């Protein structure tokens, strides 16, 4: 019984120590977020939001709603080069390190095509006419 109590106390002590050491991580640290909105080719207004507190939350729904031209629909997010179709337009991002966030919109008359590699990293963003397929010369080399 004493052995079991000793093991439980050691386990509790190690968890408490790890939590205390981890709690200060990022405290006082600031990070930058690079935010870009893609509406179509040649129209990608970007902005760098500097000195955000580590662990803070940031949402862009209000900002991108103001910038969005008529007849454009939100498609998805690309966060640090990864396509995140699972995130809603009003998603709140938790800032943990420097981030690159892209909001992709698709115009009603065009299709949005995003090319990724096998690791789901972004290669290129293309827009094609509604109902057409990207021509072979438009495909990325990678």
C-alpha positions in Angstrom: 0.0 0.0 0.0 2.9 2.4 0.9 4.4 1.6 -2.5 1.2 2.5 -4.3 0.9 5.8 -2.4 4.5 6.7 -3.2 4.0 6.0 -6.9 0.8 8.2 -6.9 2.6 11.0 -5.1 5.5 10.9 -7.5 3.1 10.9 -10.5 1.2 13.9 -9.1 4.5 15.7 -8.4 5.8 15.2 -11.9 2.6 16.3 -13.5 2.5 19.5 -11.3 6.2 20.3 -12.1 5.6 19.8 -15.8 2.5 22.0 -15.8 4.4 24.8 -13.9 7.3 24.7 -16.3 5.0 24.7 -19.3 2.8 27.5 -18.0 5.4 30.2 -18.6 6.0 29.2 -22.2 5.5 32.2 -24.5 4.7 34.6 -21.7 5.5 38.1 -22.8 6.3 36.9 -26.3 4.8 38.6 -29.3 4.4 37.2 -32.8 3.5 38.4 -36.3 0.6 37.2 -38.5 0.8 37.6 -42.3 -2.8 37.8 -43.5 -3.7 37.7 -47.2 -7.1 37.6 -48.9 -7.3 36.0 -52.4 -10.3 37.1 -54.5 -8.9 36.2 -57.9 -5.6 36.2 -59.8 -3.8 39.6 -59.4 -6.1 40.6 -56.5 -4.6 39.5 -53.2 -4.4 42.3 -50.7 -2.1 41.4 -47.8 -1.4 42.8 -44.4 1.0 42.0 -41.6 -0.4 42.2 -38.1 2.5 42.8 -35.8 3.2 42.2 -32.1 0.2 40.0 -31.2 0.5 38.5 -27.8 1.4 34.8 -27.7 -1.8 32.8 -27.1 -4.2 35.6 -28.1 -7.1 34.9 -30.4 -7.6 36.6 -33.7 -10.5 36.4 -36.2 -10.8 38.0 -39.6 -14.5 37.6 -40.5 -15.3 41.2 -40.1 -12.2 42.3 -42.0 -12.7 40.0 -44.9 -16.4 40.8 -45.2 -15.6 44.4 -45.7 -13.0 43.7 -48.4 -15.0 41.1 -50.3 -16.4 42.3 -53.6 -19.9 41.3 -54.5 -20.5 37.9 -56.1 -17.5 36.3 -54.2 -18.0 33.4 -51.9 -15.6 32.3 -49.1 -13.9 29.0 -50.0 -11.4 28.1 -47.2 -8.4 29.0 -45.2 -4.8 28.2 -45.9 -2.8 28.3 -42.6 1.0 28.1 -42.8 0.7 26.5 -46.2 -1.9 23.9 -45.2 -5.4 23.9 -46.7 -7.9 24.0 -43.8 -11.3 23.5 -45.4 -12.6 22.4 -42.0 -12.4 25.9 -40.6 -15.4 28.3 -40.8 -15.1 31.8 -42.2 -15.5 33.2 -38.6 -12.9 30.9 -37.1 -10.8 32.3 -34.2 -7.1 31.4 -34.6 -5.0 31.1 -31.5 -1.7 32.8 -32.1 1.2 30.5 -31.0 4.0 31.5 -33.3 4.5 33.5 -36.5 1.6 32.6 -38.8 0.8 32.9 -42.5 -3.0 32.9 -43.0 -4.7 33.2 -46.4 -8.5 33.6 -46.9 -9.5 32.2 -50.3 -12.6 33.4 -52.1 -14.1 32.2 -55.3 -15.9 34.5 -57.8 -19.2 33.3 -59.1 -17.9 33.1 -62.7 -14.7 31.2 -61.9 -13.6 28.1 -60.1 -10.8 28.2 -57.5 -8.1 25.5 -58.0 -5.5 25.0 -55.3 -2.6 22.7 -56.1 -0.9 20.8 -53.2 1.9 18.4 -52.9 1.6 14.9 -51.2 2.1 16.6 -47.8 -0.8 18.9 -48.4 1.5 21.9 -48.7 0.4 24.7 -51.0 2.1 24.8 -54.4 -0.1 27.3 -56.3 -3.5 29.0 -56.5 -5.3 29.2 -59.9 -8.6 30.5 -61.1 -10.3 28.9 -64.1 -13.4 30.0 -66.1 -16.6 28.5 -64.8 -17.0 25.0 -66.3 -13.5 24.7 -67.7 -10.5 22.7 -66.6 -7.0 24.1 -66.0 -5.0 23.8 -69.2 -1.8 21.7 -69.0 0.4 24.7 -69.4 -1.4 26.3 -66.4 -0.5 23.4 -64.1 2.4 23.9 -61.7 5.8 22.2 -62.6 6.1 20.5 -59.2 
